[in-house]
């Protein structure tokens, strides 16, 4: 709390002062084709971004605001964030696999502490109850690759599926694949899906033959 009321507000105030200086500088009249810092060196009328150029590169007297990171940033919330997917991130810039902002996924940190080593980039930590914010070690499972993770999700998804035609809770093919029939809004095992496809194909052919007979 002391950091939030003290250093954090100072940093935020400094950013606002720099922004107001730049805004004031933006509306001042200036000469085209020369540097307006006072050296009067010739410069292109427009810069590389296509905007009207005021200064030669490096001659701008208005300082850029410093880039505060970590606890010094005025949006600091204790080093714990939740991303769009619901995964918790922890601020650890010293971690070898930390992201560009210095954050690491918490469930990977928990697994690393449990096994006593850093995880490889290709290793995946799976949440058993599908809750991405539940990072208890008993809810985590280490998998050797992303393909193993997809395979595990597929097996879990197929546990409660039933074929909407034959009613079987087990598929009739060796690979255990169910198919989603979006037009019928049902899951089908491979055998029933193949039957349904052939029936619909025959029906389409009969419709086309009927339409061609009327048109001729």
trRosetta pair geometry for C-beta under 8 A, 3 or more apart (Angstrom, degrees):
i j d omega theta_ij theta_ji phi_ij phi_ji
1 4 5.5 -54 -149 34 35 114
1 5 6.3 21 158 -9 68 108
2 5 6.2 -62 -146 43 29 101
2 6 5.8 6 162 -2 66 121
3 6 6.1 -70 -133 50 24 98
3 7 5.5 -32 -157 40 69 107
3 8 6.0 80 143 -26 70 104
3 71 6.3 -50 -178 178 153 105
3 76 7.4 -49 127 83 124 138
4 8 4.9 -19 -141 25 37 148
4 9 7.7 64 154 -31 47 89
4 76 7.6 -140 -92 74 79 97
5 8 7.3 47 2 46 13 105
5 9 6.4 -8 -173 -9 32 126
6 9 6.7 -136 149 32 6 98
6 10 6.8 -8 156 -12 54 111
7 10 5.5 -57 -149 35 35 115
7 11 6.4 36 156 -20 68 103
7 72 6.5 -79 147 -132 125 65
8 11 6.0 -56 -155 33 30 110
8 12 6.5 26 152 -16 64 108
8 72 7.9 177 -91 -171 60 33
8 73 7.7 17 -126 110 86 32
8 74 4.5 119 -174 -123 81 66
8 76 6.5 -124 -105 35 119 106
9 12 5.5 -53 -145 38 36 113
9 13 6.2 39 155 -21 67 104
9 74 7.0 102 -79 -127 27 114
10 13 5.8 -54 -148 36 29 111
10 14 6.4 32 153 -21 63 105
11 14 5.7 -54 -150 33 31 113
11 15 6.6 34 152 -20 64 102
11 68 5.2 10 -155 -40 141 166
11 72 6.2 132 -74 165 151 77
11 73 6.9 -141 125 -137 158 26
11 74 4.8 -162 85 -50 110 100
12 15 5.7 -51 -153 32 34 113
12 16 6.6 32 151 -17 64 105
12 74 3.9 99 -59 -115 98 166
13 16 5.7 -56 -151 36 34 111
13 17 6.4 36 152 -22 67 103
14 17 5.7 -51 -149 33 33 112
14 18 6.5 31 155 -16 65 105
14 65 6.8 135 128 -138 93 101
14 66 7.8 -4 125 32 137 97
15 18 5.9 -58 -150 38 31 109
15 19 6.2 31 153 -20 65 109
15 65 5.2 56 -116 -145 69 152
15 74 7.5 -111 5 7 135 139
16 19 5.6 -54 -145 37 32 113
16 20 6.3 32 156 -20 66 105
17 20 5.9 -56 -149 35 30 108
17 21 6.5 31 153 -19 63 105
18 21 5.7 -54 -151 35 33 113
18 22 6.5 29 153 -16 65 106
18 62 7.4 122 -159 173 78 99
18 63 6.7 -82 -124 83 114 81
18 64 7.5 65 -173 -172 140 22
18 65 4.3 169 72 -70 164 97
19 22 5.8 -57 -149 38 32 109
19 23 6.2 32 152 -21 66 107
19 65 7.6 -5 -47 -44 75 136
20 23 5.5 -52 -144 37 33 113
20 24 6.3 35 155 -19 65 104
21 24 5.8 -54 -148 36 30 110
21 25 6.3 30 152 -19 63 108
21 62 5.3 167 129 -137 115 115
22 25 5.5 -54 -146 38 33 113
22 26 6.4 43 152 -32 64 102
22 62 5.6 134 -85 154 73 155
23 26 5.6 -47 -151 22 32 117
23 27 7.2 14 159 -6 61 104
24 27 6.6 -69 -157 40 32 98
24 28 7.0 44 148 -38 65 101
25 28 5.8 -45 -154 10 39 118
25 54 7.9 123 159 140 104 171
25 62 5.6 -95 -29 -45 160 145
30 36 4.6 -46 -149 -85 111 156
30 54 5.1 -19 159 -128 168 95
31 34 5.1 -6 106 50 122 105
31 36 6.1 158 37 -87 83 96
32 45 5.3 21 -178 -131 107 92
32 52 6.8 -71 -110 -160 98 109
32 53 8.0 96 -143 61 66 74
33 42 6.1 -24 163 -146 80 79
33 43 6.7 166 -173 60 30 61
33 44 7.8 -53 -119 -177 55 13
33 45 5.7 -18 -71 -82 71 78
34 40 5.1 -13 -176 -153 128 57
34 41 6.7 146 -156 73 72 30
34 42 5.9 -48 -99 -101 67 46
34 43 6.5 116 -135 19 14 86
35 38 7.9 -46 113 37 95 32
35 39 5.2 1 82 62 130 96
35 40 6.5 -129 57 -76 80 8
35 41 4.7 21 7 51 122 81
35 42 7.9 -77 -12 -31 81 6
35 43 5.5 94 -59 -20 77 126
35 54 7.8 64 -147 139 50 48
35 55 5.3 52 -149 -146 87 50
35 56 4.2 -37 -91 -16 131 95
35 59 5.3 12 -166 91 133 161
36 54 5.0 -52 25 179 127 81
36 55 6.0 -83 44 -77 80 71
37 55 5.5 64 -37 -128 104 106
37 56 7.4 -81 11 29 122 88
37 59 4.3 -126 -11 162 152 109
37 60 7.3 -129 -76 -93 119 23
37 61 6.0 144 -128 -35 100 100
39 56 7.2 -51 65 15 132 132
39 59 6.6 -98 16 -136 129 143
41 56 5.5 6 76 -49 123 144
41 59 7.9 -180 38 -53 120 162
43 53 5.3 -121 126 122 124 139
43 55 7.5 96 -23 143 171 19
43 56 5.1 -154 -80 -85 129 75
44 47 7.0 138 82 -86 111 36
44 53 5.9 87 84 9 72 151
45 52 6.7 -47 163 -135 73 70
45 53 6.4 160 158 29 20 100
46 50 5.6 -8 176 -152 131 33
46 51 6.4 150 -152 74 83 24
46 52 6.1 -58 -101 -97 67 35
46 53 5.9 150 -143 -19 13 94
47 50 7.3 -51 70 14 65 17
47 51 5.5 -8 38 60 104 80
47 52 7.8 32 -2 107 87 11
47 53 4.5 127 -51 -83 85 98
54 60 7.5 74 88 -103 108 93
55 59 4.4 -156 -180 82 108 96
55 60 4.6 160 62 -73 161 70
56 59 4.4 58 60 5 83 131
68 72 4.3 -126 -163 114 107 102
68 73 4.5 159 115 -85 102 62
68 74 7.2 72 81 -14 147 71
69 72 6.6 36 58 53 37 102
69 73 6.0 9 -127 -43 16 113
69 93 7.8 64 147 -70 129 150
69 102 7.0 107 177 -7 121 147
70 73 6.4 135 57 -1 27 99
70 76 6.9 29 146 -106 35 123
70 79 7.5 7 -148 -87 73 100
70 91 6.5 138 -121 170 77 141
70 93 7.0 -70 -75 -17 117 133
70 102 6.9 -45 -74 92 88 165
71 76 5.3 83 -135 -145 37 161
71 79 7.7 -33 -69 -50 79 102
72 76 7.3 118 48 -43 20 139
73 76 4.9 130 71 -49 81 90
76 79 7.5 -2 -164 -48 90 61
77 80 6.7 -96 108 56 94 69
77 81 7.2 103 63 -79 123 73
79 90 6.2 36 145 -165 96 61
79 91 3.3 -104 -147 31 93 117
79 92 8.0 86 -177 -46 125 57
80 88 6.6 -15 -167 -170 90 101
80 89 7.3 154 -156 80 41 55
80 90 6.1 -8 -102 -105 69 63
80 91 7.4 -94 -51 -3 39 89
81 88 7.4 150 83 -158 43 52
81 89 4.5 -15 64 59 93 106
81 91 7.8 83 -5 -49 99 88
81 103 6.3 -40 36 -125 122 151
82 86 6.4 -13 -176 -146 106 34
82 87 7.1 159 -153 77 62 32
82 88 5.7 -32 -97 -98 73 59
82 89 7.2 180 -86 14 22 82
82 133 7.0 -5 -124 -98 118 117
83 86 7.3 -49 72 18 67 18
83 87 5.2 -5 40 58 108 86
83 89 6.0 74 -35 -25 100 120
85 132 6.1 -55 132 113 90 179
86 131 7.9 -101 140 -173 135 55
86 132 4.2 116 100 61 101 124
86 133 5.6 -90 164 -37 92 97
87 105 5.6 -29 161 -135 127 106
87 106 7.5 -180 172 29 78 87
87 107 7.1 -84 -150 5 100 113
87 132 4.6 -77 -78 164 67 124
87 133 7.2 -165 -117 -75 26 61
88 105 7.3 103 79 -159 54 60
88 106 4.1 -12 94 9 104 135
88 107 7.5 112 51 -28 91 79
88 132 7.7 167 -7 136 71 84
88 133 5.6 92 -35 -129 105 74
88 135 6.4 -89 42 -26 127 137
89 103 4.0 29 167 172 122 127
89 104 6.7 149 -157 70 75 26
89 105 6.0 -49 -102 -96 68 44
89 106 6.6 -143 -98 -28 15 84
90 103 6.6 145 70 -155 29 75
90 104 5.6 -30 64 64 85 81
90 105 7.8 45 17 150 82 7
90 106 5.1 100 -23 -86 108 82
90 109 6.0 -26 39 -8 140 158
91 102 5.5 30 -154 118 79 105
91 103 5.6 -46 -92 -96 53 72
92 95 4.2 59 116 -23 112 115
92 98 5.8 -148 90 -90 73 122
92 102 6.9 -176 69 167 28 78
92 103 7.4 80 28 -138 65 29
92 104 4.9 -32 47 11 112 121
92 109 7.2 129 -1 -97 153 134
93 98 5.5 168 -132 131 33 169
93 102 3.4 -32 -84 -138 88 113
94 98 7.4 91 51 -21 21 142
95 98 4.2 117 67 -48 95 97
95 104 4.9 -5 66 -53 165 143
95 109 7.9 -77 -107 -94 148 102
96 118 6.3 5 45 -138 123 158
97 104 6.6 88 90 -117 84 110
97 108 7.8 -85 91 138 135 148
97 118 7.0 145 -7 -172 118 118
97 119 7.5 -63 18 69 161 84
97 121 6.7 179 -124 -88 130 82
98 102 5.2 1 166 -147 134 37
98 103 6.6 131 -159 53 89 19
98 104 5.2 -74 -104 -57 70 95
99 102 6.9 -58 68 13 69 16
99 103 5.3 -16 39 58 113 74
99 104 7.2 174 -4 -77 83 48
104 108 6.3 -107 167 73 97 117
104 109 5.7 102 115 -55 121 109
105 108 4.6 76 78 8 98 108
105 109 7.1 -172 95 -9 51 86
105 125 7.9 -179 113 47 129 129
106 109 5.5 -57 -152 36 39 113
106 110 6.3 40 152 -22 71 102
106 135 5.0 -60 116 -93 109 171
107 110 5.6 -46 -145 33 36 114
107 111 6.5 36 155 -17 64 104
107 125 4.9 -178 132 110 107 140
107 127 6.9 -74 -126 -70 158 95
107 132 7.6 -100 -27 -167 141 65
107 135 4.5 -137 -88 -123 76 104
107 140 5.9 170 -166 -106 102 127
108 111 5.8 -54 -148 39 33 109
108 112 6.3 37 152 -22 65 106
108 119 5.6 -102 -163 24 100 145
108 125 5.5 -167 -87 0 62 140
109 112 5.6 -53 -146 35 32 113
109 113 6.5 31 155 -17 65 104
110 113 5.9 -55 -151 36 30 109
110 114 6.4 30 150 -22 63 108
110 135 5.1 160 -13 164 153 105
110 136 7.9 -153 -177 -151 155 9
110 137 5.9 -151 160 -79 112 78
110 140 6.4 159 99 -20 120 161
111 114 5.5 -55 -148 34 34 114
111 115 6.3 8 163 1 70 108
111 119 6.3 43 98 -62 117 128
111 125 4.9 -144 -27 -105 152 132
111 137 7.5 144 -89 -125 54 83
111 140 5.6 -134 -75 145 101 146
111 142 5.7 133 -160 -78 134 106
112 115 6.6 -66 -138 48 27 90
112 116 7.8 -172 169 1 54 5
112 117 6.7 -108 -152 87 77 34
112 118 5.8 8 -134 -114 124 37
112 119 5.6 -100 -78 -22 95 89
113 116 7.6 29 -172 -74 26 42
114 137 5.2 138 -86 -132 140 129
114 140 7.8 167 8 77 157 132
115 142 7.1 31 -45 -50 143 161
119 123 4.7 -125 -173 72 101 129
119 125 7.3 -70 -108 -44 162 106
119 142 7.7 -149 -116 -135 116 114
120 123 4.7 100 57 -9 81 105
122 144 7.6 7 121 161 101 56
122 145 5.6 -19 161 -114 104 71
122 146 7.2 -99 -164 -15 71 86
123 142 6.4 -7 -180 -167 115 95
123 143 6.9 157 -163 81 66 51
123 144 6.4 -47 -113 -138 77 31
123 145 7.5 -53 -100 -72 39 36
124 142 7.7 144 81 -159 47 48
124 143 4.6 -21 68 65 95 105
124 144 8.0 -10 27 59 83 16
124 145 6.9 16 0 132 109 13
124 146 5.6 117 -50 -88 137 55
124 148 7.2 -180 43 71 122 94
124 149 4.3 -47 100 -58 159 137
125 140 5.4 -16 -175 -163 105 110
125 141 7.2 145 -162 70 55 41
125 142 5.9 -27 -105 -99 69 61
125 143 7.5 179 -88 20 20 80
126 140 7.0 134 71 -161 50 54
126 141 4.4 -28 63 65 103 96
126 142 7.7 -165 17 -74 83 12
126 143 5.5 60 -23 -17 115 119
126 149 5.9 -178 -78 -128 109 93
126 152 6.3 -28 -118 94 162 151
127 130 5.9 133 103 -92 107 14
127 131 5.9 -137 165 58 138 48
127 132 5.8 -138 -19 -94 160 44
127 134 6.4 110 -154 66 119 91
127 139 6.0 7 -152 147 71 100
127 140 6.7 -32 -98 -100 51 61
128 139 5.2 -136 34 -162 100 59
128 140 7.3 -123 -14 -67 93 13
128 141 5.9 93 -64 -17 94 113
129 134 6.0 -11 60 67 121 151
129 139 5.7 -49 9 -147 103 113
131 134 4.0 53 94 3 118 116
131 139 7.4 -38 57 177 99 146
134 139 5.0 -53 127 119 107 169
135 139 7.2 -140 -137 70 11 117
135 140 6.8 28 -156 -57 56 121
136 139 4.6 79 65 8 87 107
136 140 7.3 -167 91 -13 45 91
137 140 5.7 -62 -147 33 38 112
141 152 7.9 -163 99 -172 139 165
143 148 4.5 -170 -178 101 114 118
143 149 5.0 150 84 -68 157 79
143 152 6.6 -118 -96 -9 145 143
144 148 5.5 72 50 6 78 154
145 148 4.9 103 57 5 77 99
145 149 7.2 -133 103 -4 46 87
146 149 5.2 -50 -151 34 40 118
146 150 6.5 41 151 -19 69 99
147 150 5.7 -49 -148 36 35 110
147 151 6.3 37 151 -20 64 105
148 151 5.5 -52 -146 37 33 114
148 152 6.3 36 154 -21 65 104
149 152 5.8 -53 -148 34 30 110
149 153 6.5 30 153 -17 63 105
150 153 5.7 -54 -149 37 33 111
150 154 6.4 35 152 -21 65 105
151 154 5.6 -54 -151 35 32 113
151 155 6.5 31 153 -18 65 104
152 155 5.8 -52 -148 35 33 110
152 156 6.4 30 154 -15 65 107
153 156 5.8 -57 -147 40 31 109
153 157 6.1 32 155 -22 66 108
154 157 5.7 -55 -144 36 30 111
154 158 6.3 23 159 -17 64 110
155 158 6.0 -61 -148 37 28 107
155 159 7.2 51 151 -48 60 90
155 176 7.8 31 -112 118 72 145
156 159 5.9 -30 -161 -9 38 117
157 161 7.2 38 141 -37 68 117
158 161 5.2 -55 -149 18 50 124
158 171 7.6 -47 -165 -20 126 118
158 176 6.1 88 154 157 164 106
158 178 6.0 160 -123 3 97 117
161 169 7.3 141 89 -151 51 63
161 178 5.0 -102 140 -25 154 171
161 187 5.0 -100 -165 132 110 168
162 167 6.2 -7 173 -159 114 43
162 168 6.9 172 -156 85 73 31
162 169 5.1 -40 -101 -95 83 66
162 187 6.7 119 73 69 41 120
163 166 4.8 9 100 50 136 84
163 167 6.2 -54 74 -3 85 12
163 168 4.9 22 22 48 121 77
163 169 7.9 -135 5 -72 77 23
163 171 7.2 125 -59 -103 113 61
163 178 7.1 -148 -85 -128 72 105
163 186 7.9 54 179 156 45 109
163 187 6.3 -106 -111 107 37 84
163 188 5.6 53 -147 -141 87 40
163 189 4.4 -42 -89 -15 130 94
163 192 5.6 117 -172 21 128 148
164 167 7.9 28 -150 -75 13 50
164 181 7.4 -115 47 37 136 119
164 184 7.0 165 98 128 148 118
164 186 2.8 -71 23 -173 170 128
164 187 5.6 130 -21 53 98 53
164 188 6.1 -61 38 -73 90 68
164 192 8.0 -176 61 123 64 150
165 186 7.1 116 -39 127 73 146
165 188 5.8 31 2 -120 114 95
165 189 7.9 -114 48 26 102 82
165 192 4.1 167 59 -165 137 143
165 195 7.8 -177 140 70 163 124
165 196 7.0 -144 -66 -56 154 120
166 172 7.8 27 57 -30 160 128
166 189 6.7 -42 37 24 123 121
166 191 7.7 16 -17 82 148 110
166 192 5.4 -145 -13 -65 104 134
168 171 7.3 139 105 -88 118 22
168 172 6.9 72 75 -48 161 93
168 189 6.3 -6 66 -31 117 143
170 176 8.0 -63 -163 -122 72 85
170 189 7.9 39 116 -101 41 137
171 175 7.9 -43 100 77 142 59
171 176 5.2 140 43 -140 128 42
171 177 6.2 151 -173 54 170 37
171 178 5.8 -137 -80 -67 123 74
171 189 4.1 164 -136 -134 72 103
171 190 6.1 64 -177 1 115 89
172 189 5.0 86 13 146 86 142
172 190 6.5 -131 66 53 79 85
172 191 4.3 -22 72 -5 133 129
172 192 7.8 107 20 -15 125 81
173 176 7.0 -140 81 -41 80 21
173 177 6.0 -28 71 38 132 87
173 189 6.8 170 -2 174 90 93
173 190 3.9 20 -28 34 136 142
173 191 6.8 175 -50 -36 87 81
175 190 7.9 76 52 -41 98 148
177 190 5.7 63 75 -60 96 112
178 187 4.8 8 169 -177 127 112
178 188 6.7 150 -165 72 75 34
178 189 6.1 -52 -110 -95 72 48
178 190 7.9 -114 -103 -42 30 67
179 187 7.1 143 72 -160 39 61
179 188 5.0 -28 64 65 92 90
179 189 7.7 74 17 177 85 6
179 190 6.7 102 -17 -93 112 53
179 193 4.2 59 46 -100 141 154
180 187 6.0 -36 -97 -102 60 66
180 188 7.9 164 -92 19 13 78
181 184 4.1 6 117 41 122 107
181 185 7.3 -50 93 11 80 18
181 186 5.4 -2 52 60 109 75
181 187 7.5 167 13 -106 81 15
181 188 5.5 51 -24 -10 115 120
181 193 6.9 -168 -61 -118 107 90
181 196 6.7 -37 -101 119 147 158
182 185 7.1 31 -162 -75 33 49
184 188 8.0 53 71 -43 138 117
184 196 7.5 -69 -19 -164 154 149
188 192 4.5 -131 -165 92 102 106
188 193 4.0 135 110 -67 127 84
188 196 6.4 -83 -128 8 165 142
189 192 5.2 80 54 19 78 101
189 193 6.7 -143 92 -10 33 94
190 193 5.5 -57 -142 38 28 114
190 194 6.3 31 158 -21 64 105
191 194 5.9 -54 -152 33 28 110
191 195 6.7 28 150 -16 62 105
192 195 5.5 -51 -147 37 37 113
192 196 6.1 38 154 -20 68 106
193 196 5.7 -54 -145 38 30 111
193 197 6.3 34 154 -22 64 106
194 197 5.7 -52 -146 34 30 113
194 198 6.5 28 156 -16 64 105
195 198 6.0 -58 -151 37 30 107
195 199 6.3 29 153 -19 65 108
196 199 5.7 -54 -146 36 32 112
196 200 6.3 28 157 -15 65 107
197 200 6.0 -58 -147 40 28 107
197 201 6.2 31 153 -22 63 108
198 201 5.5 -54 -146 35 31 114
198 202 6.5 33 155 -19 65 102
199 202 5.9 -54 -151 34 30 109
199 203 6.4 28 152 -18 64 108
200 203 5.5 -54 -147 38 34 113
200 204 6.3 37 154 -21 67 103
201 204 5.8 -51 -148 34 31 111
201 205 6.5 31 153 -18 64 105
202 205 5.8 -55 -149 37 32 111
202 206 6.4 32 153 -20 66 106
203 206 5.7 -53 -147 35 32 111
203 207 6.5 34 153 -20 64 104
204 207 5.7 -54 -150 34 33 111
204 208 6.4 31 153 -17 66 106
205 208 5.7 -54 -147 37 32 111
205 209 6.3 32 154 -20 65 106
206 209 5.7 -53 -146 36 31 111
206 210 6.4 33 154 -19 64 106
207 210 5.8 -56 -149 37 30 111
207 211 6.3 29 153 -18 65 108
208 211 5.7 -55 -145 39 31 111
208 212 6.2 30 156 -19 66 107
209 212 5.8 -54 -145 37 30 109
209 213 6.4 32 155 -21 64 105
210 213 5.9 -54 -149 33 30 111
210 214 6.7 25 155 -14 63 105
211 214 6.0 -57 -151 37 32 107
211 215 6.3 26 154 -17 66 110
212 215 5.7 -57 -142 40 33 109
212 216 6.1 25 160 -15 67 109
213 216 6.1 -58 -142 40 28 104
